[in-house]
Amino acid sequence: MTLIEMQITLCDGSEKNASGNLRKWLKKLETAGIIEIERVDDGKLTSNGSYCYTLANDLGPKAPIVRARNGDVFDPNSNAVIKRPEQ
């Protein structure tokens, strides 16, 4: 799924800086190992391409919460903070 597809699905137009906030949230989820981000070439010479976001770890029906204070990712399904997987 791309960022634009997510915005169409999730946003209603009342959000301030929806794409920037969504992009930051997705980057935190990638860091926690919940999603994978892949750059996809769109075939246009002047474009940098786009990114495709894929679920890598299905935590359950409730969306993960990124805590503003320290950037931790909290899973409300298990009531636990998601630790970054060791690489």
Kinemage of the C-alpha trace (Angstrom):
@kinemage 1
@onewidth
@group {chain A} dominant
@subgroup {mainchain}
@vectorlist {calphas} color= white
{ca met a 1} P 0.000 0.000 0.000
{ca thr a 2} L 1.319 3.484 -0.785
{ca leu a 3} L 1.150 6.637 1.334
{ca ile a 4} L -1.510 8.146 -0.945
{ca glu a 5} L -3.649 4.992 -0.729
{ca met a 6} L -3.418 5.128 3.077
{ca gln a 7} L -4.375 8.803 3.125
{ca ile a 8} L -7.439 8.100 0.980
{ca thr a 9} L -8.463 5.308 3.358
{ca leu a 10} L -7.628 6.944 6.708
{ca cys a 11} L -7.903 10.725 6.374
{ca asp a 12} L -11.032 12.861 6.213
{ca gly a 13} L -9.374 16.184 5.367
{ca ser a 14} L -9.544 17.731 8.834
{ca glu a 15} L -6.010 16.641 9.787
{ca lys a 16} L -3.131 19.097 9.786
{ca asn a 17} L -0.101 17.837 7.821
{ca ala a 18} L -1.666 14.406 7.313
{ca ser a 19} L 1.015 13.075 4.963
{ca gly a 20} L 3.896 14.260 7.172
{ca asn a 21} L 2.374 12.802 10.327
{ca leu a 22} L 1.498 9.535 8.595
{ca arg a 23} L 5.019 9.277 7.154
{ca lys a 24} L 6.604 9.790 10.617
{ca trp a 25} L 4.264 7.203 12.176
{ca leu a 26} L 5.099 4.664 9.446
{ca lys a 27} L 8.845 5.246 9.916
{ca lys a 28} L 8.494 4.489 13.655
{ca leu a 29} L 6.539 1.318 12.818
{ca glu a 30} L 9.332 0.278 10.445
{ca thr a 31} L 11.928 0.847 13.169
{ca ala a 32} L 9.884 -1.370 15.512
{ca gly a 33} L 9.724 -4.138 12.873
{ca ile a 34} L 5.954 -3.892 12.381
{ca ile a 35} L 6.059 -2.857 8.719
{ca glu a 36} L 8.557 -2.954 5.865
{ca ile a 37} L 9.135 0.005 3.557
{ca glu a 38} L 10.241 -0.624 -0.019
{ca arg a 39} L 11.116 2.016 -2.607
{ca val a 40} L 9.364 1.328 -5.899
{ca asp a 41} L 10.473 2.853 -9.201
{ca asp a 42} L 7.510 4.356 -11.030
{ca gly a 43} L 9.274 4.512 -14.406
{ca lys a 44} L 9.259 8.306 -14.742
{ca leu a 45} L 12.604 9.966 -15.503
{ca thr a 46} L 12.100 12.949 -13.197
{ca ser a 47} L 10.583 11.021 -10.286
{ca asn a 48} L 12.256 9.552 -7.218
{ca gly a 49} L 9.636 6.812 -7.217
{ca ser a 50} L 7.314 6.010 -4.356
{ca tyr a 51} L 7.285 3.784 -1.301
{ca cys a 52} L 5.255 0.660 -0.696
{ca tyr a 53} L 4.381 -0.242 2.906
{ca thr a 54} L 3.888 -3.918 3.812
{ca leu a 55} L 2.767 -5.405 7.129
{ca ala a 56} L 5.543 -7.570 8.598
{ca asn a 57} L 4.114 -8.225 12.074
{ca asp a 58} L 0.323 -8.295 12.571
{ca leu a 59} L -0.239 -7.148 16.155
{ca gly a 60} L -4.039 -7.323 16.157
{ca pro a 61} L -7.070 -5.111 15.509
{ca lys a 62} L -5.944 -2.004 17.446
{ca ala a 63} L -3.409 0.305 15.773
{ca pro a 64} L 0.036 0.739 17.381
{ca ile a 65} L 0.573 4.030 19.213
{ca val a 66} L 3.785 6.047 18.891
{ca arg a 67} L 4.436 7.857 22.160
{ca ala a 68} L 5.427 11.470 21.547
{ca arg a 69} L 7.589 11.775 24.652
{ca asn a 70} L 10.183 9.138 23.771
{ca gly a 71} L 9.131 7.694 20.401
{ca asp a 72} L 8.331 4.239 21.795
{ca val a 73} L 5.787 2.143 19.919
{ca phe a 74} L 3.049 0.807 22.206
{ca asp a 75} L 0.845 -2.140 21.205
{ca pro a 76} L -2.616 -1.734 22.796
{ca asn a 77} L -3.477 -5.334 21.850
{ca ser a 78} L -0.843 -6.803 24.181
{ca asn a 79} L -0.363 -3.732 26.442
{ca ala a 80} L 3.370 -3.845 25.733
{ca val a 81} L 6.039 -1.602 24.250
{ca ile a 82} L 7.424 -3.048 21.011
{ca lys a 83} L 11.187 -3.396 21.101
{ca arg a 84} L 13.225 -2.992 17.938
{ca pro a 85} L 14.236 -6.432 16.626
{ca glu a 86} L 17.948 -7.203 16.759
{ca gln a 87} L 19.616 -7.235 13.370
